[in-house]
Amino acid sequence: APVAVCDVITALILGQTVLAGMLKAAQTGRGCFLETAMFEAMASVGMNQHLNGHAFQPPVGDLVYARTGSPHRRPVATRDGWIIHAVYNFTHWTKFLKAVGREDVLTGPMMTDRYAAAAHVGELYRLLAEEILPARSTAEWLALFAELDIPAAPCTELAGLESDPHLAQVGLFRDYEHPSQGLCRETRTPVESRDVETAPDRHPPELGEHGEEILREAGVSAGEIADLTARGVLRGVAPEAA
């Protein structure tokens, strides 16, 4: 995933932590110290899923959750593209294998019950990736998955997201006029709110654009701000001069 995952996940954890601290402060009238380290946050996220047999001491099994650790649990090639599927529980596997005519697998040792399916989930994922899904088009598979009520979606490259029908319908991308850079595009906050007044985000500021505003909020007098500006300490940027 070509994204700064550690930065984003750590920030989300810290944001939740701060909200919890604010709730405590509102209830008790006392603040508290909160700290989130990136390394600890990401180790926690990874090991939360993959502690596996080491959740017992002494360990009763290996690290890594077999289902998500399978090399075949990832986007899979179809006849004309790529798809991501969530054939996940025993009911899913039963319905899917029956629908694609794989009675040999359905009646075999890997599908005797849900425990057998869980134990052989890596091999089941391999069958889908190498033997089954490449035989039909993405559209054909999506239609079948919808019919079977199994979650699935086409894999979309970055270039396809801006024209994605769902994202267009919900208005995830917003075009706006930047005061100095012209027409720009951004993603809105991906949260729907009701009974809460919201507004678009501010544009990315020019260097020093909010300096005077910040100083006023901090209690600096108008005279002091004027002096800082005159001496070049505070830089205000007019949009037309940027």
Biotite code that builds the C-alpha atoms (Angstrom):
import biotite.structure as struc

atoms = struc.array([
    struc.Atom([0.000, 0.000, 0.000], chain_id="A", res_id=1, res_name="ALA", atom_name="CA", element="C"),
    struc.Atom([1.837, 3.149, -1.181], chain_id="A", res_id=2, res_name="PRO", atom_name="CA", element="C"),
    struc.Atom([0.489, 5.242, 1.693], chain_id="A", res_id=3, res_name="VAL", atom_name="CA", element="C"),
    struc.Atom([2.073, 6.513, 4.907], chain_id="A", res_id=4, res_name="ALA", atom_name="CA", element="C"),
    struc.Atom([0.088, 3.906, 6.857], chain_id="A", res_id=5, res_name="VAL", atom_name="CA", element="C"),
    struc.Atom([2.008, 4.325, 10.117], chain_id="A", res_id=6, res_name="CYS", atom_name="CA", element="C"),
    struc.Atom([1.439, 8.086, 10.159], chain_id="A", res_id=7, res_name="ASP", atom_name="CA", element="C"),
    struc.Atom([-2.280, 7.752, 9.515], chain_id="A", res_id=8, res_name="VAL", atom_name="CA", element="C"),
    struc.Atom([-3.015, 4.894, 11.931], chain_id="A", res_id=9, res_name="ILE", atom_name="CA", element="C"),
    struc.Atom([-0.988, 6.450, 14.745], chain_id="A", res_id=10, res_name="THR", atom_name="CA", element="C"),
    struc.Atom([-2.823, 9.744, 14.249], chain_id="A", res_id=11, res_name="ALA", atom_name="CA", element="C"),
    struc.Atom([-6.196, 7.975, 14.377], chain_id="A", res_id=12, res_name="LEU", atom_name="CA", element="C"),
    struc.Atom([-5.232, 6.201, 17.605], chain_id="A", res_id=13, res_name="ILE", atom_name="CA", element="C"),
    struc.Atom([-4.004, 9.473, 19.106], chain_id="A", res_id=14, res_name="LEU", atom_name="CA", element="C"),
    struc.Atom([-7.187, 11.254, 18.027], chain_id="A", res_id=15, res_name="GLY", atom_name="CA", element="C"),
    struc.Atom([-9.342, 8.653, 19.778], chain_id="A", res_id=16, res_name="GLN", atom_name="CA", element="C"),
    struc.Atom([-7.105, 8.889, 22.838], chain_id="A", res_id=17, res_name="THR", atom_name="CA", element="C"),
    struc.Atom([-7.443, 12.682, 22.982], chain_id="A", res_id=18, res_name="VAL", atom_name="CA", element="C"),
    struc.Atom([-11.246, 12.422, 22.715], chain_id="A", res_id=19, res_name="LEU", atom_name="CA", element="C"),
    struc.Atom([-11.260, 9.983, 25.632], chain_id="A", res_id=20, res_name="ALA", atom_name="CA", element="C"),
    struc.Atom([-9.059, 12.387, 27.632], chain_id="A", res_id=21, res_name="GLY", atom_name="CA", element="C"),
    struc.Atom([-11.391, 15.298, 26.842], chain_id="A", res_id=22, res_name="MET", atom_name="CA", element="C"),
    struc.Atom([-14.368, 13.231, 28.035], chain_id="A", res_id=23, res_name="LEU", atom_name="CA", element="C"),
    struc.Atom([-12.546, 12.462, 31.277], chain_id="A", res_id=24, res_name="LYS", atom_name="CA", element="C"),
    struc.Atom([-11.714, 16.147, 31.728], chain_id="A", res_id=25, res_name="ALA", atom_name="CA", element="C"),
    struc.Atom([-15.338, 17.130, 31.128], chain_id="A", res_id=26, res_name="ALA", atom_name="CA", element="C"),
    struc.Atom([-16.536, 14.582, 33.698], chain_id="A", res_id=27, res_name="GLN", atom_name="CA", element="C"),
    struc.Atom([-13.918, 15.206, 36.383], chain_id="A", res_id=28, res_name="THR", atom_name="CA", element="C"),
    struc.Atom([-12.637, 18.725, 35.741], chain_id="A", res_id=29, res_name="GLY", atom_name="CA", element="C"),
    struc.Atom([-9.092, 17.382, 35.599], chain_id="A", res_id=30, res_name="ARG", atom_name="CA", element="C"),
    struc.Atom([-6.823, 16.914, 32.620], chain_id="A", res_id=31, res_name="GLY", atom_name="CA", element="C"),
    struc.Atom([-4.437, 14.028, 31.994], chain_id="A", res_id=32, res_name="CYS", atom_name="CA", element="C"),
    struc.Atom([-1.212, 13.242, 30.170], chain_id="A", res_id=33, res_name="PHE", atom_name="CA", element="C"),
    struc.Atom([-1.559, 11.193, 26.969], chain_id="A", res_id=34, res_name="LEU", atom_name="CA", element="C"),
    struc.Atom([1.168, 9.879, 24.687], chain_id="A", res_id=35, res_name="GLU", atom_name="CA", element="C"),
    struc.Atom([1.108, 7.636, 21.620], chain_id="A", res_id=36, res_name="THR", atom_name="CA", element="C"),
    struc.Atom([4.357, 6.326, 20.169], chain_id="A", res_id=37, res_name="ALA", atom_name="CA", element="C"),
    struc.Atom([4.306, 5.358, 16.488], chain_id="A", res_id=38, res_name="MET", atom_name="CA", element="C"),
    struc.Atom([6.342, 2.166, 16.935], chain_id="A", res_id=39, res_name="PHE", atom_name="CA", element="C"),
    struc.Atom([4.159, 0.961, 19.817], chain_id="A", res_id=40, res_name="GLU", atom_name="CA", element="C"),
    struc.Atom([0.973, 1.870, 17.960], chain_id="A", res_id=41, res_name="ALA", atom_name="CA", element="C"),
    struc.Atom([1.913, -0.095, 14.857], chain_id="A", res_id=42, res_name="MET", atom_name="CA", element="C"),
    struc.Atom([3.262, -3.068, 16.816], chain_id="A", res_id=43, res_name="ALA", atom_name="CA", element="C"),
    struc.Atom([-0.063, -3.141, 18.652], chain_id="A", res_id=44, res_name="SER", atom_name="CA", element="C"),
    struc.Atom([-2.076, -3.009, 15.420], chain_id="A", res_id=45, res_name="VAL", atom_name="CA", element="C"),
    struc.Atom([-0.054, -5.813, 13.838], chain_id="A", res_id=46, res_name="GLY", atom_name="CA", element="C"),
    struc.Atom([0.133, -8.088, 16.859], chain_id="A", res_id=47, res_name="MET", atom_name="CA", element="C"),
    struc.Atom([-3.526, -7.522, 17.702], chain_id="A", res_id=48, res_name="ASN", atom_name="CA", element="C"),
    struc.Atom([-4.286, -9.745, 14.689], chain_id="A", res_id=49, res_name="GLN", atom_name="CA", element="C"),
    struc.Atom([-1.167, -11.878, 14.583], chain_id="A", res_id=50, res_name="HIS", atom_name="CA", element="C"),
    struc.Atom([-0.419, -12.736, 18.243], chain_id="A", res_id=51, res_name="LEU", atom_name="CA", element="C"),
    struc.Atom([-2.425, -15.887, 17.494], chain_id="A", res_id=52, res_name="ASN", atom_name="CA", element="C"),
    struc.Atom([-1.069, -18.867, 19.472], chain_id="A", res_id=53, res_name="GLY", atom_name="CA", element="C"),
    struc.Atom([1.155, -16.543, 21.524], chain_id="A", res_id=54, res_name="HIS", atom_name="CA", element="C"),
    struc.Atom([-1.972, -15.112, 23.163], chain_id="A", res_id=55, res_name="ALA", atom_name="CA", element="C"),
    struc.Atom([-1.538, -18.071, 25.536], chain_id="A", res_id=56, res_name="PHE", atom_name="CA", element="C"),
    struc.Atom([1.527, -18.475, 27.707], chain_id="A", res_id=57, res_name="GLN", atom_name="CA", element="C"),
    struc.Atom([3.282, -20.728, 27.079], chain_id="A", res_id=58, res_name="PRO", atom_name="CA", element="C"),
    struc.Atom([2.304, -20.431, 23.389], chain_id="A", res_id=59, res_name="PRO", atom_name="CA", element="C"),
    struc.Atom([-0.048, -23.045, 21.983], chain_id="A", res_id=60, res_name="VAL", atom_name="CA", element="C"),
    struc.Atom([0.662, -22.148, 18.357], chain_id="A", res_id=61, res_name="GLY", atom_name="CA", element="C"),
    struc.Atom([2.633, -19.915, 16.023], chain_id="A", res_id=62, res_name="ASP", atom_name="CA", element="C"),
    struc.Atom([2.401, -16.209, 15.352], chain_id="A", res_id=63, res_name="LEU", atom_name="CA", element="C"),
    struc.Atom([0.321, -14.961, 12.360], chain_id="A", res_id=64, res_name="VAL", atom_name="CA", element="C"),
    struc.Atom([-3.407, -15.320, 11.822], chain_id="A", res_id=65, res_name="TYR", atom_name="CA", element="C"),
    struc.Atom([-3.567, -17.925, 9.055], chain_id="A", res_id=66, res_name="ALA", atom_name="CA", element="C"),
    struc.Atom([-6.520, -16.350, 7.250], chain_id="A", res_id=67, res_name="ARG", atom_name="CA", element="C"),
    struc.Atom([-4.990, -12.910, 6.752], chain_id="A", res_id=68, res_name="THR", atom_name="CA", element="C"),
    struc.Atom([-1.484, -14.362, 6.508], chain_id="A", res_id=69, res_name="GLY", atom_name="CA", element="C"),
    struc.Atom([-2.300, -16.387, 3.406], chain_id="A", res_id=70, res_name="SER", atom_name="CA", element="C"),
    struc.Atom([-0.354, -15.131, 0.361], chain_id="A", res_id=71, res_name="PRO", atom_name="CA", element="C"),
    struc.Atom([-3.507, -15.700, -1.712], chain_id="A", res_id=72, res_name="HIS", atom_name="CA", element="C"),
    struc.Atom([-5.751, -13.450, 0.389], chain_id="A", res_id=73, res_name="ARG", atom_name="CA", element="C"),
    struc.Atom([-5.235, -10.397, -1.774], chain_id="A", res_id=74, res_name="ARG", atom_name="CA", element="C"),
    struc.Atom([-6.574, -8.960, -5.042], chain_id="A", res_id=75, res_name="PRO", atom_name="CA", element="C"),
    struc.Atom([-7.032, -11.810, -7.511], chain_id="A", res_id=76, res_name="VAL", atom_name="CA", element="C"),
    struc.Atom([-6.745, -11.746, -11.300], chain_id="A", res_id=77, res_name="ALA", atom_name="CA", element="C"),
    struc.Atom([-9.894, -12.408, -13.303], chain_id="A", res_id=78, res_name="THR", atom_name="CA", element="C"),
    struc.Atom([-10.080, -12.982, -17.061], chain_id="A", res_id=79, res_name="ARG", atom_name="CA", element="C"),
    struc.Atom([-9.989, -9.239, -17.738], chain_id="A", res_id=80, res_name="ASP", atom_name="CA", element="C"),
    struc.Atom([-8.950, -7.468, -14.548], chain_id="A", res_id=81, res_name="GLY", atom_name="CA", element="C"),
    struc.Atom([-8.652, -7.802, -10.791], chain_id="A", res_id=82, res_name="TRP", atom_name="CA", element="C"),
    struc.Atom([-11.142, -8.358, -8.000], chain_id="A", res_id=83, res_name="ILE", atom_name="CA", element="C"),
    struc.Atom([-11.128, -8.468, -4.228], chain_id="A", res_id=84, res_name="ILE", atom_name="CA", element="C"),
    struc.Atom([-13.524, -10.897, -2.577], chain_id="A", res_id=85, res_name="HIS", atom_name="CA", element="C"),
    struc.Atom([-14.620, -11.758, 0.939], chain_id="A", res_id=86, res_name="ALA", atom_name="CA", element="C"),
    struc.Atom([-15.425, -15.443, 0.688], chain_id="A", res_id=87, res_name="VAL", atom_name="CA", element="C"),
    struc.Atom([-14.921, -15.703, 4.401], chain_id="A", res_id=88, res_name="TYR", atom_name="CA", element="C"),
    struc.Atom([-17.063, -17.980, 6.547], chain_id="A", res_id=89, res_name="ASN", atom_name="CA", element="C"),
    struc.Atom([-18.164, -21.589, 6.070], chain_id="A", res_id=90, res_name="PHE", atom_name="CA", element="C"),
    struc.Atom([-21.519, -20.558, 4.615], chain_id="A", res_id=91, res_name="THR", atom_name="CA", element="C"),
    struc.Atom([-19.758, -18.379, 2.040], chain_id="A", res_id=92, res_name="HIS", atom_name="CA", element="C"),
    struc.Atom([-17.453, -21.197, 0.978], chain_id="A", res_id=93, res_name="TRP", atom_name="CA", element="C"),
    struc.Atom([-20.321, -23.664, 0.742], chain_id="A", res_id=94, res_name="THR", atom_name="CA", element="C"),
    struc.Atom([-22.465, -21.385, -1.422], chain_id="A", res_id=95, res_name="LYS", atom_name="CA", element="C"),
    struc.Atom([-19.584, -20.324, -3.645], chain_id="A", res_id=96, res_name="PHE", atom_name="CA", element="C"),
    struc.Atom([-18.125, -23.757, -4.298], chain_id="A", res_id=97, res_name="LEU", atom_name="CA", element="C"),
    struc.Atom([-21.581, -25.107, -5.127], chain_id="A", res_id=98, res_name="LYS", atom_name="CA", element="C"),
    struc.Atom([-22.280, -22.191, -7.481], chain_id="A", res_id=99, res_name="ALA", atom_name="CA", element="C"),
    struc.Atom([-19.048, -22.710, -9.443], chain_id="A", res_id=100, res_name="VAL", atom_name="CA", element="C"),
    struc.Atom([-19.475, -26.475, -9.690], chain_id="A", res_id=101, res_name="GLY", atom_name="CA", element="C"),
    struc.Atom([-16.576, -27.459, -7.460], chain_id="A", res_id=102, res_name="ARG", atom_name="CA", element="C"),
    struc.Atom([-18.338, -30.394, -5.817], chain_id="A", res_id=103, res_name="GLU", atom_name="CA", element="C"),
    struc.Atom([-14.957, -32.107, -5.576], chain_id="A", res_id=104, res_name="ASP", atom_name="CA", element="C"),
    struc.Atom([-13.817, -29.508, -3.064], chain_id="A", res_id=105, res_name="VAL", atom_name="CA", element="C"),
    struc.Atom([-17.203, -29.141, -1.395], chain_id="A", res_id=106, res_name="LEU", atom_name="CA", element="C"),
    struc.Atom([-17.365, -32.854, -0.581], chain_id="A", res_id=107, res_name="THR", atom_name="CA", element="C"),
    struc.Atom([-13.645, -33.196, 0.122], chain_id="A", res_id=108, res_name="GLY", atom_name="CA", element="C"),
    struc.Atom([-11.713, -33.174, 3.416], chain_id="A", res_id=109, res_name="PRO", atom_name="CA", element="C"),
    struc.Atom([-11.226, -29.379, 3.426], chain_id="A", res_id=110, res_name="MET", atom_name="CA", element="C"),
    struc.Atom([-14.983, -28.760, 3.701], chain_id="A", res_id=111, res_name="MET", atom_name="CA", element="C"),
    struc.Atom([-16.179, -31.417, 6.132], chain_id="A", res_id=112, res_name="THR", atom_name="CA", element="C"),
    struc.Atom([-17.092, -28.656, 8.624], chain_id="A", res_id=113, res_name="ASP", atom_name="CA", element="C"),
    struc.Atom([-16.178, -25.074, 9.489], chain_id="A", res_id=114, res_name="ARG", atom_name="CA", element="C"),
    struc.Atom([-13.151, -26.190, 11.492], chain_id="A", res_id=115, res_name="TYR", atom_name="CA", element="C"),
    struc.Atom([-11.729, -28.067, 8.512], chain_id="A", res_id=116, res_name="ALA", atom_name="CA", element="C"),
    struc.Atom([-12.362, -25.044, 6.273], chain_id="A", res_id=117, res_name="ALA", atom_name="CA", element="C"),
    struc.Atom([-10.575, -22.771, 8.742], chain_id="A", res_id=118, res_name="ALA", atom_name="CA", element="C"),
    struc.Atom([-7.619, -25.155, 8.942], chain_id="A", res_id=119, res_name="ALA", atom_name="CA", element="C"),
    struc.Atom([-7.309, -25.260, 5.133], chain_id="A", res_id=120, res_name="HIS", atom_name="CA", element="C"),
    struc.Atom([-8.234, -21.652, 4.396], chain_id="A", res_id=121, res_name="VAL", atom_name="CA", element="C"),
    struc.Atom([-4.887, -20.952, 2.712], chain_id="A", res_id=122, res_name="GLY", atom_name="CA", element="C"),
    struc.Atom([-5.443, -23.748, 0.208], chain_id="A", res_id=123, res_name="GLU", atom_name="CA", element="C"),
    struc.Atom([-9.042, -22.621, -0.388], chain_id="A", res_id=124, res_name="LEU", atom_name="CA", element="C"),
    struc.Atom([-7.816, -19.113, -1.157], chain_id="A", res_id=125, res_name="TYR", atom_name="CA", element="C"),
    struc.Atom([-5.235, -20.608, -3.532], chain_id="A", res_id=126, res_name="ARG", atom_name="CA", element="C"),
    struc.Atom([-7.946, -22.494, -5.409], chain_id="A", res_id=127, res_name="LEU", atom_name="CA", element="C"),
    struc.Atom([-9.903, -19.283, -5.922], chain_id="A", res_id=128, res_name="LEU", atom_name="CA", element="C"),
    struc.Atom([-6.842, -17.320, -7.011], chain_id="A", res_id=129, res_name="ALA", atom_name="CA", element="C"),
    struc.Atom([-5.258, -19.858, -9.347], chain_id="A", res_id=130, res_name="GLU", atom_name="CA", element="C"),
    struc.Atom([-8.024, -22.164, -10.576], chain_id="A", res_id=131, res_name="GLU", atom_name="CA", element="C"),
    struc.Atom([-11.424, -20.498, -10.294], chain_id="A", res_id=132, res_name="ILE", atom_name="CA", element="C"),
    struc.Atom([-11.465, -16.697, -10.583], chain_id="A", res_id=133, res_name="LEU", atom_name="CA", element="C"),
    struc.Atom([-9.221, -16.399, -13.682], chain_id="A", res_id=134, res_name="PRO", atom_name="CA", element="C"),
    struc.Atom([-11.885, -18.252, -15.711], chain_id="A", res_id=135, res_name="ALA", atom_name="CA", element="C"),
    struc.Atom([-14.476, -15.443, -15.823], chain_id="A", res_id=136, res_name="ARG", atom_name="CA", element="C"),
    struc.Atom([-14.565, -11.659, -16.213], chain_id="A", res_id=137, res_name="SER", atom_name="CA", element="C"),
    struc.Atom([-14.695, -9.257, -13.311], chain_id="A", res_id=138, res_name="THR", atom_name="CA", element="C"),
    struc.Atom([-18.280, -8.285, -14.183], chain_id="A", res_id=139, res_name="ALA", atom_name="CA", element="C"),
    struc.Atom([-19.374, -11.929, -14.228], chain_id="A", res_id=140, res_name="GLU", atom_name="CA", element="C"),
    struc.Atom([-17.850, -12.564, -10.826], chain_id="A", res_id=141, res_name="TRP", atom_name="CA", element="C"),
    struc.Atom([-19.336, -9.415, -9.315], chain_id="A", res_id=142, res_name="LEU", atom_name="CA", element="C"),
    struc.Atom([-22.787, -10.504, -10.513], chain_id="A", res_id=143, res_name="ALA", atom_name="CA", element="C"),
    struc.Atom([-22.360, -13.953, -8.964], chain_id="A", res_id=144, res_name="LEU", atom_name="CA", element="C"),
    struc.Atom([-21.012, -12.594, -5.680], chain_id="A", res_id=145, res_name="PHE", atom_name="CA", element="C"),
    struc.Atom([-23.980, -10.210, -5.475], chain_id="A", res_id=146, res_name="ALA", atom_name="CA", element="C"),
    struc.Atom([-26.366, -13.104, -6.124], chain_id="A", res_id=147, res_name="GLU", atom_name="CA", element="C"),
    struc.Atom([-24.707, -15.159, -3.362], chain_id="A", res_id=148, res_name="LEU", atom_name="CA", element="C"),
    struc.Atom([-24.612, -12.166, -0.973], chain_id="A", res_id=149, res_name="ASP", atom_name="CA", element="C"),
    struc.Atom([-20.824, -12.368, -0.634], chain_id="A", res_id=150, res_name="ILE", atom_name="CA", element="C"),
    struc.Atom([-18.928, -9.047, -0.438], chain_id="A", res_id=151, res_name="PRO", atom_name="CA", element="C"),
    struc.Atom([-16.734, -8.303, -3.453], chain_id="A", res_id=152, res_name="ALA", atom_name="CA", element="C"),
    struc.Atom([-15.515, -5.319, -5.440], chain_id="A", res_id=153, res_name="ALA", atom_name="CA", element="C"),
    struc.Atom([-13.380, -4.575, -8.472], chain_id="A", res_id=154, res_name="PRO", atom_name="CA", element="C"),
    struc.Atom([-9.843, -3.395, -7.767], chain_id="A", res_id=155, res_name="CYS", atom_name="CA", element="C"),
    struc.Atom([-9.583, 0.235, -8.796], chain_id="A", res_id=156, res_name="THR", atom_name="CA", element="C"),
    struc.Atom([-6.304, 1.965, -9.573], chain_id="A", res_id=157, res_name="GLU", atom_name="CA", element="C"),
    struc.Atom([-5.723, 5.472, -8.241], chain_id="A", res_id=158, res_name="LEU", atom_name="CA", element="C"),
    struc.Atom([-6.531, 6.959, -11.632], chain_id="A", res_id=159, res_name="ALA", atom_name="CA", element="C"),
    struc.Atom([-9.958, 5.335, -11.539], chain_id="A", res_id=160, res_name="GLY", atom_name="CA", element="C"),
    struc.Atom([-11.008, 6.648, -8.146], chain_id="A", res_id=161, res_name="LEU", atom_name="CA", element="C"),
    struc.Atom([-11.801, 10.175, -9.318], chain_id="A", res_id=162, res_name="GLU", atom_name="CA", element="C"),
    struc.Atom([-14.361, 8.786, -11.761], chain_id="A", res_id=163, res_name="SER", atom_name="CA", element="C"),
    struc.Atom([-15.680, 6.016, -9.511], chain_id="A", res_id=164, res_name="ASP", atom_name="CA", element="C"),
    struc.Atom([-19.521, 6.096, -9.602], chain_id="A", res_id=165, res_name="PRO", atom_name="CA", element="C"),
    struc.Atom([-19.946, 5.602, -5.861], chain_id="A", res_id=166, res_name="HIS", atom_name="CA", element="C"),
    struc.Atom([-17.424, 8.278, -4.901], chain_id="A", res_id=167, res_name="LEU", atom_name="CA", element="C"),
    struc.Atom([-18.986, 10.644, -7.417], chain_id="A", res_id=168, res_name="ALA", atom_name="CA", element="C"),
    struc.Atom([-22.439, 10.035, -5.959], chain_id="A", res_id=169, res_name="GLN", atom_name="CA", element="C"),
    struc.Atom([-21.330, 10.777, -2.404], chain_id="A", res_id=170, res_name="VAL", atom_name="CA", element="C"),
    struc.Atom([-19.175, 13.728, -3.503], chain_id="A", res_id=171, res_name="GLY", atom_name="CA", element="C"),
    struc.Atom([-15.888, 12.600, -1.973], chain_id="A", res_id=172, res_name="LEU", atom_name="CA", element="C"),
    struc.Atom([-13.880, 14.896, -4.264], chain_id="A", res_id=173, res_name="PHE", atom_name="CA", element="C"),
    struc.Atom([-14.495, 18.642, -4.078], chain_id="A", res_id=174, res_name="ARG", atom_name="CA", element="C"),
    struc.Atom([-13.214, 21.309, -6.446], chain_id="A", res_id=175, res_name="ASP", atom_name="CA", element="C"),
    struc.Atom([-12.638, 24.747, -4.965], chain_id="A", res_id=176, res_name="TYR", atom_name="CA", element="C"),
    struc.Atom([-11.016, 28.030, -5.889], chain_id="A", res_id=177, res_name="GLU", atom_name="CA", element="C"),
    struc.Atom([-7.759, 28.645, -4.049], chain_id="A", res_id=178, res_name="HIS", atom_name="CA", element="C"),
    struc.Atom([-7.051, 32.364, -3.575], chain_id="A", res_id=179, res_name="PRO", atom_name="CA", element="C"),
    struc.Atom([-3.646, 32.156, -5.257], chain_id="A", res_id=180, res_name="SER", atom_name="CA", element="C"),
    struc.Atom([-3.368, 28.731, -6.913], chain_id="A", res_id=181, res_name="GLN", atom_name="CA", element="C"),
    struc.Atom([-6.601, 28.745, -8.887], chain_id="A", res_id=182, res_name="GLY", atom_name="CA", element="C"),
    struc.Atom([-8.907, 25.758, -9.218], chain_id="A", res_id=183, res_name="LEU", atom_name="CA", element="C"),
    struc.Atom([-7.845, 22.901, -6.907], chain_id="A", res_id=184, res_name="CYS", atom_name="CA", element="C"),
    struc.Atom([-9.265, 19.554, -5.829], chain_id="A", res_id=185, res_name="ARG", atom_name="CA", element="C"),
    struc.Atom([-9.426, 17.903, -2.417], chain_id="A", res_id=186, res_name="GLU", atom_name="CA", element="C"),
    struc.Atom([-11.100, 14.980, -0.675], chain_id="A", res_id=187, res_name="THR", atom_name="CA", element="C"),
    struc.Atom([-13.739, 15.908, 1.857], chain_id="A", res_id=188, res_name="ARG", atom_name="CA", element="C"),
    struc.Atom([-13.785, 14.371, 5.319], chain_id="A", res_id=189, res_name="THR", atom_name="CA", element="C"),
    struc.Atom([-15.219, 10.873, 4.736], chain_id="A", res_id=190, res_name="PRO", atom_name="CA", element="C"),
    struc.Atom([-17.822, 11.200, 7.492], chain_id="A", res_id=191, res_name="VAL", atom_name="CA", element="C"),
    struc.Atom([-21.536, 11.849, 7.217], chain_id="A", res_id=192, res_name="GLU", atom_name="CA", element="C"),
    struc.Atom([-23.050, 13.908, 10.011], chain_id="A", res_id=193, res_name="SER", atom_name="CA", element="C"),
    struc.Atom([-26.619, 14.690, 10.917], chain_id="A", res_id=194, res_name="ARG", atom_name="CA", element="C"),
    struc.Atom([-27.826, 17.458, 13.215], chain_id="A", res_id=195, res_name="ASP", atom_name="CA", element="C"),
    struc.Atom([-24.277, 18.844, 13.236], chain_id="A", res_id=196, res_name="VAL", atom_name="CA", element="C"),
    struc.Atom([-23.365, 21.996, 11.360], chain_id="A", res_id=197, res_name="GLU", atom_name="CA", element="C"),
    struc.Atom([-20.374, 21.429, 9.081], chain_id="A", res_id=198, res_name="THR", atom_name="CA", element="C"),
    struc.Atom([-18.453, 23.481, 6.542], chain_id="A", res_id=199, res_name="ALA", atom_name="CA", element="C"),
    struc.Atom([-15.776, 22.764, 3.916], chain_id="A", res_id=200, res_name="PRO", atom_name="CA", element="C"),
    struc.Atom([-12.171, 22.663, 5.047], chain_id="A", res_id=201, res_name="ASP", atom_name="CA", element="C"),
    struc.Atom([-10.079, 25.793, 4.722], chain_id="A", res_id=202, res_name="ARG", atom_name="CA", element="C"),
    struc.Atom([-7.729, 25.932, 1.759], chain_id="A", res_id=203, res_name="HIS", atom_name="CA", element="C"),
    struc.Atom([-4.036, 25.102, 2.334], chain_id="A", res_id=204, res_name="PRO", atom_name="CA", element="C"),
    struc.Atom([-2.650, 28.400, 3.670], chain_id="A", res_id=205, res_name="PRO", atom_name="CA", element="C"),
    struc.Atom([0.058, 30.518, 2.149], chain_id="A", res_id=206, res_name="GLU", atom_name="CA", element="C"),
    struc.Atom([3.226, 30.972, 4.180], chain_id="A", res_id=207, res_name="LEU", atom_name="CA", element="C"),
    struc.Atom([2.313, 33.246, 7.099], chain_id="A", res_id=208, res_name="GLY", atom_name="CA", element="C"),
    struc.Atom([-1.315, 33.616, 5.987], chain_id="A", res_id=209, res_name="GLU", atom_name="CA", element="C"),
    struc.Atom([-2.755, 32.980, 9.460], chain_id="A", res_id=210, res_name="HIS", atom_name="CA", element="C"),
    struc.Atom([0.042, 34.515, 11.506], chain_id="A", res_id=211, res_name="GLY", atom_name="CA", element="C"),
    struc.Atom([-1.922, 37.609, 12.517], chain_id="A", res_id=212, res_name="GLU", atom_name="CA", element="C"),
    struc.Atom([-5.030, 35.572, 13.286], chain_id="A", res_id=213, res_name="GLU", atom_name="CA", element="C"),
    struc.Atom([-3.077, 33.184, 15.509], chain_id="A", res_id=214, res_name="ILE", atom_name="CA", element="C"),
    struc.Atom([-1.399, 36.021, 17.392], chain_id="A", res_id=215, res_name="LEU", atom_name="CA", element="C"),
    struc.Atom([-4.751, 37.736, 18.017], chain_id="A", res_id=216, res_name="ARG", atom_name="CA", element="C"),
    struc.Atom([-6.147, 34.491, 19.445], chain_id="A", res_id=217, res_name="GLU", atom_name="CA", element="C"),
    struc.Atom([-3.059, 34.264, 21.676], chain_id="A", res_id=218, res_name="ALA", atom_name="CA", element="C"),
    struc.Atom([-3.791, 37.726, 23.100], chain_id="A", res_id=219, res_name="GLY", atom_name="CA", element="C"),
    struc.Atom([-1.122, 39.741, 21.291], chain_id="A", res_id=220, res_name="VAL", atom_name="CA", element="C"),
    struc.Atom([-2.223, 43.365, 20.936], chain_id="A", res_id=221, res_name="SER", atom_name="CA", element="C"),
    struc.Atom([-2.878, 45.087, 17.601], chain_id="A", res_id=222, res_name="ALA", atom_name="CA", element="C"),
    struc.Atom([0.072, 47.410, 18.246], chain_id="A", res_id=223, res_name="GLY", atom_name="CA", element="C"),
    struc.Atom([2.466, 44.541, 18.844], chain_id="A", res_id=224, res_name="GLU", atom_name="CA", element="C"),
    struc.Atom([1.236, 42.760, 15.724], chain_id="A", res_id=225, res_name="ILE", atom_name="CA", element="C"),
    struc.Atom([1.719, 45.939, 13.663], chain_id="A", res_id=226, res_name="ALA", atom_name="CA", element="C"),
    struc.Atom([5.250, 46.300, 15.016], chain_id="A", res_id=227, res_name="ASP", atom_name="CA", element="C"),
    struc.Atom([6.100, 42.651, 14.188], chain_id="A", res_id=228, res_name="LEU", atom_name="CA", element="C"),
    struc.Atom([4.756, 43.144, 10.676], chain_id="A", res_id=229, res_name="THR", atom_name="CA", element="C"),
    struc.Atom([6.706, 46.381, 10.176], chain_id="A", res_id=230, res_name="ALA", atom_name="CA", element="C"),
    struc.Atom([9.938, 44.710, 11.275], chain_id="A", res_id=231, res_name="ARG", atom_name="CA", element="C"),
    struc.Atom([9.354, 41.727, 8.952], chain_id="A", res_id=232, res_name="GLY", atom_name="CA", element="C"),
    struc.Atom([8.978, 39.250, 11.781], chain_id="A", res_id=233, res_name="VAL", atom_name="CA", element="C"),
    struc.Atom([5.366, 38.521, 10.887], chain_id="A", res_id=234, res_name="LEU", atom_name="CA", element="C"),
    struc.Atom([4.767, 37.798, 7.238], chain_id="A", res_id=235, res_name="ARG", atom_name="CA", element="C"),
    struc.Atom([1.304, 38.283, 5.814], chain_id="A", res_id=236, res_name="GLY", atom_name="CA", element="C"),
    struc.Atom([0.752, 37.191, 2.209], chain_id="A", res_id=237, res_name="VAL", atom_name="CA", element="C"),
    struc.Atom([-1.902, 38.808, 0.081], chain_id="A", res_id=238, res_name="ALA", atom_name="CA", element="C"),
    struc.Atom([-3.364, 36.243, -2.376], chain_id="A", res_id=239, res_name="PRO", atom_name="CA", element="C"),
    struc.Atom([-2.692, 38.422, -5.405], chain_id="A", res_id=240, res_name="GLU", atom_name="CA", element="C"),
    struc.Atom([0.981, 38.779, -4.435], chain_id="A", res_id=241, res_name="ALA", atom_name="CA", element="C"),
    struc.Atom([1.561, 35.099, -3.716], chain_id="A", res_id=242, res_name="ALA", atom_name="CA", element="C"),
])
